[in-house]
Amino acid sequence: MSQILKTEAIVLSKINYGDTSIIVNLFTKEKGRLTAIVKGARSPKSKMGSIVDPLNYLSVIIYNKDTRDVQLISGADIIAHYPRIKEDYDKLQYAYAVLELTKSLIPDHETNERLFKGIVRILELYNSSNNHSGILFGRFFLFFLEVIGYEFQIDKCYSCGEIDLQQKDLAYNFDLGILCSNCKNEHIQSFFLDAELFHLFFCLKHNEKIENMKVETINKALGYLEKYLRYHVPDFKGLSSLQLFK
Ligand SMILES: [Zn+2]
């Protein structure tokens, strides 16, 4: 079935195609992730060439045919283009990591409005706030894991159910979740958490204010989240946008 579809979309990536066209990967509100061509986008007359660009939040008109691998974009308008992200290399790296997670882990044509809203929200935050980029990304990463069905479990000890986990030597098992100091030796330990790292994960997950956190601790937390995702999704090779995980 073919249809003319008007929907909101975030541009995830773009490549040149032929002499004047581009092919983009979009995450759309109504049709999920899809690949589409903008014919003639690189010709000097085209207005769409600069509009259909990675990171931009657009209203697009797509000539969609479910049997086709590449859809056709026939119109596009900017809803937001996040200039403050594009002029700040640190923000840009993390914003690209958001796009990369979506492109790598969300299957084609799977509608997910909650994730769509989450991506728009994180891009708005990167554009408007001066919060630490890694902290914002950590909050998004935990949200993303939950949305794709791999919630990062830190609310109670997997083994005994203890919920008071502050100030203890904890461990994490990628299959089971968090383990308290009494139970950790009964299970395989994927990594250890000291009180500071636990506090950070807790605040990220529960959207609590984070102050005076060491950058190394933030990077360590993000590195563990990436390892956790790679453990559960072996096809995921890690985030090339962020050098800190290498
Ligand atoms: Zn326990």
Boltz pocket constraint, residues with backbone or C-beta under 6 A from the ligand:
constraints:
  - pocket:
      binder: B
      contacts: [[A, 157], [A, 158], [A, 159], [A, 160], [A, 161], [A, 162], [A, 179], [A, 180], [A, 181], [A, 182], [A, 183], [A, 184]]
      max_distance: 6.0
